Amino acid sequence: MKFLFEIQDFFSFMTDSVVVSGVNPDLDRFSFEFIYDLIGDRVLVKYIHGGEGSFDVYSTDVTRSFSGKIVMMLRLKSKDDFSFGDKVFAY
């Protein structure tokens, strides 16, 4: 598994999904295509309060901030509650 990011923001989207976002400075040097391939169609979330969950990725958006950081936003098939600091991993 490859660490993608700690959840820095999240919100419910529609009735069956959640959008989570975060950054990882270790990925800033890679291309968007590489990161899209890395994320794939399923991710693992390790909760800060213990436990973990595996989620289908409905959609992915990767962009670069004005400061040059890669920002990843994933729409996950989930009704779970996430917390700031939960860790997202690629399979």
GIQUISUL-V873053 format. One record per run of one state. SS is the DSSP state (2 for helix, 1 for strand, 0 for the rest). FROM is the first residue (numbers start at 0). TO is the last residue. If there is no record, write none. Layout:
ss = <SS;SS>
from = <FROM;FROM>
to = <TO;TO>
This chain:
ss = <0;1;0;1;0;1;0;2;0;2;0;1;0;1;0;1;0;1;0>
from = <0;1;6;8;13;16;23;24;27;31;39;41;46;51;64;69;77;86;90>
to = <0;5;7;12;15;22;23;26;30;38;40;45;50;63;68;76;85;89;90>
